[in-house]
């Protein structure tokens, strides 16, 4: 089990996190550039990043696209009221769907909010998002009592935690 509290980080790890927290450099060899900035070699940059991924200090390295800029103007958070005994297993299946970008369990806030499973889907229009939600509904079957799709209207934040150097 990953436990960030047990990860031993040194000054180079911290400098590497600060150097990458806003994204990798947009050059053909970003790890080489980071290595030069940190005074280490590219293999060590990769080793350190992998160790931080394995320990859970960092969760992922990946692109964060602007959905609107790439043509996905319908962005819907589908919310599902799923049987608590089955939500973890079903959530893993939903999260594995190629059109789901985020999937997580959240506590219900009864009686106003009965939903405990959230899955973000994107499409060029609401009809495609609704079709994707229908596919999720089929997968959930009788374990799901209700659902809604909540559409975003703008991007408010696309950054994670920022640490200072």
Secondary structure as UniProt FT lines:
FT   HELIX           4..6
FT   HELIX           11..20
FT   TURN            21..22
FT   TURN            28..29
FT   HELIX           30..38
FT   HELIX           42..55
FT   TURN            67..71
FT   STRAND          74..82
FT   TURN            84..86
FT   HELIX           87..95
FT   TURN            98..99
FT   STRAND          100..105
FT   TURN            110..112
FT   STRAND          117..123
FT   HELIX           126..140
FT   HELIX           141..143
FT   STRAND          144..151
//
